[in-house]
Amino acid sequence: MNYFSSINEPCPQDKNPAEFFMTMMTEEKAGVNKKDRIAKFVDAYNSSSMAKKYLEDAPALTKFENVDIGTLKYAASWGKQFSILYKRACRNYFRSSSSTVIRYLDQIVVALIALALFYNVH
């Protein structure tokens, strides 16, 4: 989140940073074309401390060149991975209060329509 602020593109608090980044890469703003925006992000990253740290760590990352992928194990079980993803989905689902209210109203309307259609059906 601080990274986006440092390049004058602050990410809103209620927005997923990955989604925000993808939106920034695909959306055109008035007066700035897409290629210029992408070039701005690339230049900002290349001159950032994150890029420098990655380049320092890159030689250590190549030690996995001859590893058989079939022998690798996940650090977390599928249950743990599922629970993490489920919590993240719930957090994103309830993050916006206005859309949560709309979802509840939508479910109530669908339930009332189903009630009207199937009331007194024998």
Distance bins in CASP14 RR format, pairs under 12 A and 6 or more apart:
PFRMAT RR
TARGET T0000
AUTHOR 0000-0000-0000
RMODE 2
METHOD distances of the structure
MODEL  1
1 7 0 0 0 0 0 1 0 0 0 0 0
1 9 0 0 0 0 0 1 0 0 0 0 0
1 10 0 0 0 0 1 0 0 0 0 0 0
1 11 1 0 1 0 0 0 0 0 0 0 0
1 12 0 0 0 0 1 0 0 0 0 0 0
1 13 0 0 0 0 1 0 0 0 0 0 0
1 14 0 0 0 0 0 1 0 0 0 0 0
1 15 0 0 0 0 1 0 0 0 0 0 0
1 16 0 0 0 0 0 1 0 0 0 0 0
1 17 1 0 0 1 0 0 0 0 0 0 0
1 18 0 0 0 0 0 1 0 0 0 0 0
1 20 0 0 0 0 1 0 0 0 0 0 0
1 21 0 0 0 0 0 1 0 0 0 0 0
2 9 0 0 0 0 0 1 0 0 0 0 0
2 10 0 0 0 0 1 0 0 0 0 0 0
2 11 0 0 0 0 1 0 0 0 0 0 0
2 17 0 0 0 0 0 1 0 0 0 0 0
2 48 0 0 0 0 0 1 0 0 0 0 0
2 49 0 0 0 0 0 1 0 0 0 0 0
2 50 0 0 0 0 0 1 0 0 0 0 0
3 9 0 0 0 0 1 0 0 0 0 0 0
3 10 0 0 0 0 0 1 0 0 0 0 0
3 11 0 0 0 0 1 0 0 0 0 0 0
3 17 0 0 0 0 1 0 0 0 0 0 0
3 20 0 0 0 0 0 1 0 0 0 0 0
3 21 0 0 0 0 1 0 0 0 0 0 0
3 24 0 0 0 0 0 1 0 0 0 0 0
3 41 0 0 0 0 0 1 0 0 0 0 0
3 44 0 0 0 0 1 0 0 0 0 0 0
3 45 0 0 0 0 1 0 0 0 0 0 0
3 48 1 0 0 1 0 0 0 0 0 0 0
3 49 0 0 0 0 1 0 0 0 0 0 0
3 50 1 0 0 1 0 0 0 0 0 0 0
3 51 0 0 0 0 0 1 0 0 0 0 0
4 10 1 0 1 0 0 0 0 0 0 0 0
4 11 1 0 1 0 0 0 0 0 0 0 0
4 12 0 0 0 0 1 0 0 0 0 0 0
4 13 0 0 0 0 0 1 0 0 0 0 0
4 15 0 0 0 0 1 0 0 0 0 0 0
4 17 1 0 0 1 0 0 0 0 0 0 0
4 18 0 0 0 0 0 1 0 0 0 0 0
4 20 1 0 0 1 0 0 0 0 0 0 0
4 21 1 0 0 1 0 0 0 0 0 0 0
4 23 0 0 0 0 0 1 0 0 0 0 0
4 24 0 0 0 0 1 0 0 0 0 0 0
4 40 0 0 0 0 0 1 0 0 0 0 0
4 41 0 0 0 0 1 0 0 0 0 0 0
4 44 0 0 0 0 1 0 0 0 0 0 0
4 45 0 0 0 0 0 1 0 0 0 0 0
4 48 0 0 0 0 0 1 0 0 0 0 0
4 50 0 0 0 0 0 1 0 0 0 0 0
5 11 1 0 0 1 0 0 0 0 0 0 0
5 12 0 0 0 0 0 1 0 0 0 0 0
5 13 0 0 0 0 0 1 0 0 0 0 0
5 17 0 0 0 0 0 1 0 0 0 0 0
5 20 0 0 0 0 0 1 0 0 0 0 0
5 44 0 0 0 0 0 1 0 0 0 0 0
6 41 0 0 0 0 0 1 0 0 0 0 0
6 44 1 0 0 1 0 0 0 0 0 0 0
6 45 0 0 0 0 0 1 0 0 0 0 0
6 47 0 0 0 0 0 1 0 0 0 0 0
6 48 1 0 0 1 0 0 0 0 0 0 0
6 49 0 0 0 0 1 0 0 0 0 0 0
6 50 0 0 0 0 0 1 0 0 0 0 0
7 21 0 0 0 0 0 1 0 0 0 0 0
7 24 0 0 0 0 1 0 0 0 0 0 0
7 37 0 0 0 0 0 1 0 0 0 0 0
7 40 1 0 0 1 0 0 0 0 0 0 0
7 41 1 0 0 1 0 0 0 0 0 0 0
7 42 0 0 0 0 0 1 0 0 0 0 0
7 43 0 0 0 0 1 0 0 0 0 0 0
7 44 1 0 1 0 0 0 0 0 0 0 0
7 45 0 0 0 0 1 0 0 0 0 0 0
7 46 0 0 0 0 0 1 0 0 0 0 0
7 47 0 0 0 0 1 0 0 0 0 0 0
7 48 0 0 0 0 1 0 0 0 0 0 0
7 50 0 0 0 0 0 1 0 0 0 0 0
8 24 0 0 0 0 0 1 0 0 0 0 0
8 37 0 0 0 0 0 1 0 0 0 0 0
8 40 0 0 0 0 1 0 0 0 0 0 0
8 41 0 0 0 0 0 1 0 0 0 0 0
8 44 0 0 0 0 1 0 0 0 0 0 0
9 15 0 0 0 0 0 1 0 0 0 0 0
9 17 0 0 0 0 0 1 0 0 0 0 0
9 20 0 0 0 0 1 0 0 0 0 0 0
9 21 0 0 0 0 1 0 0 0 0 0 0
9 23 0 0 0 0 0 1 0 0 0 0 0
9 24 1 0 0 1 0 0 0 0 0 0 0
9 25 0 0 0 0 0 1 0 0 0 0 0
9 27 0 0 0 0 0 1 0 0 0 0 0
9 29 0 0 0 0 0 1 0 0 0 0 0
9 32 0 0 0 0 0 1 0 0 0 0 0
9 37 0 0 0 0 1 0 0 0 0 0 0
9 40 0 0 0 0 1 0 0 0 0 0 0
9 41 0 0 0 0 1 0 0 0 0 0 0
9 44 0 0 0 0 1 0 0 0 0 0 0
9 45 0 0 0 0 0 1 0 0 0 0 0
10 17 0 0 0 0 0 1 0 0 0 0 0
10 20 0 0 0 0 1 0 0 0 0 0 0
10 24 0 0 0 0 0 1 0 0 0 0 0
11 17 1 0 1 0 0 0 0 0 0 0 0
11 18 0 0 0 0 1 0 0 0 0 0 0
11 19 0 0 0 0 1 0 0 0 0 0 0
11 20 1 0 1 0 0 0 0 0 0 0 0
11 21 0 0 0 0 1 0 0 0 0 0 0
11 22 0 0 0 0 0 1 0 0 0 0 0
11 23 0 0 0 0 1 0 0 0 0 0 0
11 24 0 0 0 0 1 0 0 0 0 0 0
12 19 0 0 0 0 0 1 0 0 0 0 0
12 20 1 0 0 1 0 0 0 0 0 0 0
12 23 0 0 0 0 0 1 0 0 0 0 0
12 24 0 0 0 0 0 1 0 0 0 0 0
12 95 0 0 0 0 0 1 0 0 0 0 0
12 96 0 0 0 0 0 1 0 0 0 0 0
13 20 0 0 0 0 0 1 0 0 0 0 0
13 95 0 0 0 0 1 0 0 0 0 0 0
13 96 0 0 0 0 0 1 0 0 0 0 0
14 20 0 0 0 0 0 1 0 0 0 0 0
14 91 0 0 0 0 0 1 0 0 0 0 0
14 92 0 0 0 0 1 0 0 0 0 0 0
14 94 0 0 0 0 0 1 0 0 0 0 0
14 95 1 0 1 0 0 0 0 0 0 0 0
14 96 1 0 0 1 0 0 0 0 0 0 0
14 97 0 0 0 0 1 0 0 0 0 0 0
14 98 0 0 0 0 0 1 0 0 0 0 0
14 99 0 0 0 0 0 1 0 0 0 0 0
14 100 0 0 0 0 0 1 0 0 0 0 0
15 21 0 0 0 0 1 0 0 0 0 0 0
15 22 0 0 0 0 0 1 0 0 0 0 0
15 23 0 0 0 0 1 0 0 0 0 0 0
15 24 0 0 0 0 0 1 0 0 0 0 0
15 92 0 0 0 0 1 0 0 0 0 0 0
15 95 0 0 0 0 1 0 0 0 0 0 0
15 96 0 0 0 0 1 0 0 0 0 0 0
16 22 0 0 0 0 1 0 0 0 0 0 0
16 23 0 0 0 0 1 0 0 0 0 0 0
16 88 0 0 0 0 1 0 0 0 0 0 0
16 89 0 0 0 0 0 1 0 0 0 0 0
16 91 0 0 0 0 1 0 0 0 0 0 0
16 92 1 0 0 1 0 0 0 0 0 0 0
16 95 0 0 0 0 1 0 0 0 0 0 0
16 96 0 0 0 0 0 1 0 0 0 0 0
17 23 0 0 0 0 0 1 0 0 0 0 0
17 24 0 0 0 0 0 1 0 0 0 0 0
18 24 0 0 0 0 0 1 0 0 0 0 0
18 25 0 0 0 0 0 1 0 0 0 0 0
18 88 0 0 0 0 0 1 0 0 0 0 0
18 92 0 0 0 0 0 1 0 0 0 0 0
19 25 0 0 0 0 0 1 0 0 0 0 0
19 26 0 0 0 0 0 1 0 0 0 0 0
19 27 0 0 0 0 0 1 0 0 0 0 0
19 92 0 0 0 0 1 0 0 0 0 0 0
19 95 0 0 0 0 0 1 0 0 0 0 0
20 26 0 0 0 0 0 1 0 0 0 0 0
20 27 0 0 0 0 0 1 0 0 0 0 0
20 41 0 0 0 0 0 1 0 0 0 0 0
21 27 0 0 0 0 0 1 0 0 0 0 0
21 37 0 0 0 0 0 1 0 0 0 0 0
21 38 0 0 0 0 0 1 0 0 0 0 0
21 41 0 0 0 0 1 0 0 0 0 0 0
21 44 0 0 0 0 0 1 0 0 0 0 0
21 45 0 0 0 0 0 1 0 0 0 0 0
22 38 0 0 0 0 0 1 0 0 0 0 0
22 41 0 0 0 0 0 1 0 0 0 0 0
23 29 0 0 0 0 0 1 0 0 0 0 0
23 34 0 0 0 0 0 1 0 0 0 0 0
23 37 0 0 0 0 0 1 0 0 0 0 0
24 32 0 0 0 0 0 1 0 0 0 0 0
24 34 0 0 0 0 0 1 0 0 0 0 0
24 37 1 0 0 1 0 0 0 0 0 0 0
24 38 0 0 0 0 1 0 0 0 0 0 0
24 40 0 0 0 0 1 0 0 0 0 0 0
24 41 1 0 0 1 0 0 0 0 0 0 0
24 44 0 0 0 0 0 1 0 0 0 0 0
25 34 1 0 0 1 0 0 0 0 0 0 0
25 35 0 0 0 0 0 1 0 0 0 0 0
25 36 0 0 0 0 0 1 0 0 0 0 0
25 37 1 0 0 1 0 0 0 0 0 0 0
25 38 1 0 0 1 0 0 0 0 0 0 0
25 39 0 0 0 0 0 1 0 0 0 0 0
25 40 0 0 0 0 0 1 0 0 0 0 0
25 41 1 0 0 1 0 0 0 0 0 0 0
25 42 0 0 0 0 0 1 0 0 0 0 0
26 34 1 0 0 1 0 0 0 0 0 0 0
26 37 0 0 0 0 1 0 0 0 0 0 0
26 38 0 0 0 0 1 0 0 0 0 0 0
26 41 0 0 0 0 0 1 0 0 0 0 0
27 33 0 0 0 0 0 1 0 0 0 0 0
27 34 0 0 0 0 1 0 0 0 0 0 0
27 37 0 0 0 0 1 0 0 0 0 0 0
27 38 0 0 0 0 0 1 0 0 0 0 0
28 34 1 0 1 0 0 0 0 0 0 0 0
28 35 0 0 0 0 0 1 0 0 0 0 0
28 36 0 0 0 0 1 0 0 0 0 0 0
28 37 1 0 0 1 0 0 0 0 0 0 0
28 38 0 0 0 0 0 1 0 0 0 0 0
29 36 0 0 0 0 1 0 0 0 0 0 0
29 37 1 0 0 1 0 0 0 0 0 0 0
29 40 0 0 0 0 0 1 0 0 0 0 0
30 37 0 0 0 0 0 1 0 0 0 0 0
31 37 0 0 0 0 0 1 0 0 0 0 0
32 38 0 0 0 0 0 1 0 0 0 0 0
32 39 0 0 0 0 0 1 0 0 0 0 0
32 40 0 0 0 0 1 0 0 0 0 0 0
32 41 0 0 0 0 0 1 0 0 0 0 0
33 39 0 0 0 0 1 0 0 0 0 0 0
33 40 0 0 0 0 0 1 0 0 0 0 0
34 40 0 0 0 0 0 1 0 0 0 0 0
34 41 0 0 0 0 0 1 0 0 0 0 0
35 41 0 0 0 0 0 1 0 0 0 0 0
35 42 0 0 0 0 0 1 0 0 0 0 0
36 42 0 0 0 0 0 1 0 0 0 0 0
36 43 0 0 0 0 0 1 0 0 0 0 0
37 43 0 0 0 0 0 1 0 0 0 0 0
37 44 0 0 0 0 0 1 0 0 0 0 0
38 44 0 0 0 0 0 1 0 0 0 0 0
38 45 0 0 0 0 0 1 0 0 0 0 0
39 45 0 0 0 0 0 1 0 0 0 0 0
39 46 0 0 0 0 0 1 0 0 0 0 0
40 46 0 0 0 0 0 1 0 0 0 0 0
40 47 0 0 0 0 0 1 0 0 0 0 0
41 47 0 0 0 0 0 1 0 0 0 0 0
41 48 0 0 0 0 0 1 0 0 0 0 0
41 51 0 0 0 0 0 1 0 0 0 0 0
42 48 0 0 0 0 0 1 0 0 0 0 0
42 51 0 0 0 0 1 0 0 0 0 0 0
43 51 0 0 0 0 0 1 0 0 0 0 0
44 50 0 0 0 0 0 1 0 0 0 0 0
44 51 0 0 0 0 1 0 0 0 0 0 0
45 51 1 0 1 0 0 0 0 0 0 0 0
45 52 0 0 0 0 0 1 0 0 0 0 0
45 53 0 0 0 0 0 1 0 0 0 0 0
45 54 0 0 0 0 1 0 0 0 0 0 0
45 55 0 0 0 0 0 1 0 0 0 0 0
46 52 0 0 0 0 1 0 0 0 0 0 0
46 54 0 0 0 0 0 1 0 0 0 0 0
46 55 0 0 0 0 1 0 0 0 0 0 0
48 54 0 0 0 0 1 0 0 0 0 0 0
48 55 0 0 0 0 0 1 0 0 0 0 0
49 55 0 0 0 0 0 1 0 0 0 0 0
49 56 0 0 0 0 0 1 0 0 0 0 0
50 56 0 0 0 0 0 1 0 0 0 0 0
50 57 0 0 0 0 0 1 0 0 0 0 0
51 57 0 0 0 0 0 1 0 0 0 0 0
51 58 0 0 0 0 0 1 0 0 0 0 0
52 58 0 0 0 0 0 1 0 0 0 0 0
53 60 0 0 0 0 0 1 0 0 0 0 0
53 61 0 0 0 0 0 1 0 0 0 0 0
54 60 0 0 0 0 0 1 0 0 0 0 0
54 61 0 0 0 0 1 0 0 0 0 0 0
55 61 0 0 0 0 0 1 0 0 0 0 0
57 63 0 0 0 0 0 1 0 0 0 0 0
59 65 0 0 0 0 0 1 0 0 0 0 0
61 67 0 0 0 0 0 1 0 0 0 0 0
64 71 0 0 0 0 0 1 0 0 0 0 0
64 72 0 0 0 0 1 0 0 0 0 0 0
67 73 0 0 0 0 0 1 0 0 0 0 0
74 80 0 0 0 0 1 0 0 0 0 0 0
74 81 1 0 0 1 0 0 0 0 0 0 0
74 82 0 0 0 0 0 1 0 0 0 0 0
74 84 0 0 0 0 0 1 0 0 0 0 0
75 81 0 0 0 0 1 0 0 0 0 0 0
75 84 0 0 0 0 0 1 0 0 0 0 0
76 82 0 0 0 0 1 0 0 0 0 0 0
76 83 0 0 0 0 1 0 0 0 0 0 0
76 84 1 0 0 1 0 0 0 0 0 0 0
76 85 0 0 0 0 0 1 0 0 0 0 0
77 83 0 0 0 0 1 0 0 0 0 0 0
77 84 0 0 0 0 0 1 0 0 0 0 0
78 84 0 0 0 0 0 1 0 0 0 0 0
78 85 0 0 0 0 0 1 0 0 0 0 0
79 85 0 0 0 0 1 0 0 0 0 0 0
79 86 0 0 0 0 1 0 0 0 0 0 0
79 87 0 0 0 0 0 1 0 0 0 0 0
80 86 0 0 0 0 0 1 0 0 0 0 0
80 87 0 0 0 0 0 1 0 0 0 0 0
81 87 0 0 0 0 0 1 0 0 0 0 0
81 88 0 0 0 0 0 1 0 0 0 0 0
82 88 0 0 0 0 0 1 0 0 0 0 0
82 89 0 0 0 0 0 1 0 0 0 0 0
83 89 0 0 0 0 0 1 0 0 0 0 0
83 90 0 0 0 0 0 1 0 0 0 0 0
84 90 0 0 0 0 0 1 0 0 0 0 0
84 91 0 0 0 0 0 1 0 0 0 0 0
85 91 0 0 0 0 0 1 0 0 0 0 0
85 92 0 0 0 0 0 1 0 0 0 0 0
86 92 0 0 0 0 0 1 0 0 0 0 0
86 93 0 0 0 0 0 1 0 0 0 0 0
87 93 0 0 0 0 0 1 0 0 0 0 0
87 94 0 0 0 0 0 1 0 0 0 0 0
88 94 0 0 0 0 0 1 0 0 0 0 0
88 95 0 0 0 0 0 1 0 0 0 0 0
89 95 0 0 0 0 0 1 0 0 0 0 0
90 100 0 0 0 0 0 1 0 0 0 0 0
91 100 0 0 0 0 0 1 0 0 0 0 0
92 99 0 0 0 0 0 1 0 0 0 0 0
92 100 0 0 0 0 0 1 0 0 0 0 0
93 99 0 0 0 0 1 0 0 0 0 0 0
93 100 1 0 0 1 0 0 0 0 0 0 0
93 103 0 0 0 0 1 0 0 0 0 0 0
93 104 0 0 0 0 0 1 0 0 0 0 0
94 100 1 0 1 0 0 0 0 0 0 0 0
94 101 0 0 0 0 0 1 0 0 0 0 0
94 103 0 0 0 0 1 0 0 0 0 0 0
94 104 0 0 0 0 0 1 0 0 0 0 0
96 102 0 0 0 0 1 0 0 0 0 0 0
96 103 0 0 0 0 1 0 0 0 0 0 0
97 103 0 0 0 0 0 1 0 0 0 0 0
97 104 0 0 0 0 0 1 0 0 0 0 0
98 104 0 0 0 0 0 1 0 0 0 0 0
98 105 0 0 0 0 0 1 0 0 0 0 0
99 105 0 0 0 0 0 1 0 0 0 0 0
99 106 0 0 0 0 0 1 0 0 0 0 0
100 106 0 0 0 0 0 1 0 0 0 0 0
100 107 0 0 0 0 0 1 0 0 0 0 0
101 107 0 0 0 0 0 1 0 0 0 0 0
101 108 0 0 0 0 0 1 0 0 0 0 0
102 108 0 0 0 0 0 1 0 0 0 0 0
102 109 0 0 0 0 0 1 0 0 0 0 0
103 109 0 0 0 0 0 1 0 0 0 0 0
103 110 0 0 0 0 0 1 0 0 0 0 0
104 110 0 0 0 0 0 1 0 0 0 0 0
104 111 0 0 0 0 0 1 0 0 0 0 0
105 111 0 0 0 0 0 1 0 0 0 0 0
105 112 0 0 0 0 0 1 0 0 0 0 0
106 112 0 0 0 0 0 1 0 0 0 0 0
106 113 0 0 0 0 0 1 0 0 0 0 0
107 113 0 0 0 0 0 1 0 0 0 0 0
107 114 0 0 0 0 0 1 0 0 0 0 0
108 114 0 0 0 0 0 1 0 0 0 0 0
108 115 0 0 0 0 0 1 0 0 0 0 0
109 115 0 0 0 0 0 1 0 0 0 0 0
109 116 0 0 0 0 0 1 0 0 0 0 0
110 116 0 0 0 0 0 1 0 0 0 0 0
110 117 0 0 0 0 0 1 0 0 0 0 0
111 117 0 0 0 0 0 1 0 0 0 0 0
111 118 0 0 0 0 0 1 0 0 0 0 0
111 119 0 0 0 0 0 1 0 0 0 0 0
112 118 0 0 0 0 0 1 0 0 0 0 0
112 119 0 0 0 0 0 1 0 0 0 0 0
113 119 0 0 0 0 0 1 0 0 0 0 0
114 121 0 0 0 0 0 1 0 0 0 0 0
115 121 0 0 0 0 0 1 0 0 0 0 0
END
